[in-house]
């Protein structure tokens, strides 16, 4: 089997093209609210093709760049996120005011809420969207051990 003689210029050009395609694809995917799913598929296939052609340096460089971009962009996204929405479901719709009062005292942060139909479909249950308009470290587990709350999830 004959070894391919790959010049440094070609290696750099392919690596730069992979990096540019990854960055642009990630930005487009993220901008459209798809969080780069299509860009991830394209990037994975490009890295696979590079490995298939024996271009290991380029594949490793692209993989490292993609991993770094994913970590960096996810941290930036978390910092930028100002609106947090939790969905909770209570088991007794007649205790809505009591649950809201407990949430006010437990969360220690201003929030608005919207009463919705229960996602479980159980009679007597009530869904509530808790909307917090600022960055906070509230975990969905906070709601799990409160009386009358049977389900909680961050949306």
N, C-alpha and C positions, 0 to 999 in steps of 0.2 A: 504494500500500500504506500503510495507516494504522499509525502507530507506537503501541505500547502505552505507556500512562502507568503506570509501576510506581512505587508509593510506597516510601519508605525503610523503612517498617514491614514491608511485604511482603518486601522484599529481605532484611532482617535475619532475619525469621522463616524464610524458605526456607533461607538460609545456615545458620542455627542448626539447623534440622531435618536438613539434609544432614550437618552435622558430627556431630550426635548420633547419627544413624543409622549413619554410618561408624564412629564410636567403638564403639558397642554391637555392631554387626555384627562388627567386628574382634575385639573381646574374646570374643564368643560363638564365633566360628570358631576363634580361637586356643585357647580353653579346651577345645574339643572335639578338639583335636589335628589339625585340618584346616588350621591356619595361615591361616585367613581366606580360603580359596579362594572359598567362597560369598559371603562379604562383599565380596570383590574384584569378583565378577561383578555383584552388586547395585550397588556403588558406581560401577562403570564405566557401568552402564546409567543410573543416576541422573544422572551427569555428562553422558552423551549426550542424555538427555531435556532437561536444562537447556539444553544448547547448541541442541538442536532448537527449543526455545521462544524462543531468542534471549536467554536469561538468562546471558550470558557472565560477568558478575561472580561469580555464584553458582557457576558451573561451574569457573572459575579458582580461587576460594576453596576449593571442595571438593577439587579436584585437588591444590592446595598442601597442604592439611591431610592428605590421604591419603598423599602422599609423605612429609611430615614424620612422620606416625604410623608409617609403614612403617619408616623409617630408625630412629626412636627405639625402637620395639618390637623390631626385630631386634638392636639393640645391647644392650637389656636382656635379651633371650633368650640372647645369647652369654655375658653376664656370669653369668646364672643357671645355665647349663649346667655341671654338675659331673661328669657321667658321659660319658666319651668311649669309643666302641667302634670299633675297627678290625678289619676282616676281612682276614686274609692267607691266601694259599694257598702251600704249599710243594710243590716238585716231587718230593721224596723223603721219604716218611713215616718212613723209618728215621733221618732226620737231625733229627727233631723236637727232641730235647734240645739239640743243637748250635745250632739256630736260636733256641730260647728263651734259651739262655745268651748268644748274641750280642745278642738284644733287650734283655736285662737290662743288659748293659754299654753298649749304645748309647743307650738311652732315658733312663737315669739318673732314673727315676721308678718308684715302686711300681705294679705292675699285677697283675691276675689274668688267667688265660687259660682258654679252654674249647676243647677239641679237637672239631671237627665234621667232618661229611662235606664233601668238596670241592664247591663250587658248580659247578665246571667239569665234574665227572663223570669226569675222567681217572683211570685206574688208577694207583695209586701216589702220587697227590697227597693232600694232607691240608689241611683248613681249620682255621684257628685264629682265634678271636675274642680280641682283646687288649682288656681292659677296664681303663680308667684312671679312678680315682675322684676325681680332682681336676682343677681347671683347669690346662691346660698348653698350650704353643704347638707341640706336635708336629704336623708336617705329614705327610700320607700319603706324600709323596715320600720321606720318611726310609726307608721300607721298600723302595722301588723298586730301590735299587742294592745291596741285601743279597743275599748268596749264598743260593741255594735258594728265595728268595721270588719267585714268578712273577706274583703278583697281589696288590694291596693296595687297599683302599677304606675310607673312613670311613663308618660306618653311623649 
